Amino acid sequence: MANLVGRIPSGFVLFCAVLSLVIPYVMYRVNRRIHQLGDPPWMKQEERESRAEEKGRQE
């Protein structure tokens, strides 16, 4: 049992591991939201068309 306890990483290492997952996810969500709010109308139209084409290929 003592051998197993010695292998558990410290709290700081666990904290950094969690941050390495949370930070990229938050950046992804923020970037996606910025694009939703700030893309010009013609770019939004192209995105809808490309999604329609992709959906047509899958069926």
NORNORUR-V583507 format. One record per helix or strand. SS is the DSSP state (A for helix, B for strand). FROM is the first residue (numbers start at 1). TO is the last residue. If there is no record, write none. Layout:
ss->SS from->FROM to->TO
ss->SS from->FROM to->TO
//
This chain:
ss->A from->2 to->7
ss->A from->11 to->38
ss->A from->41 to->58
//
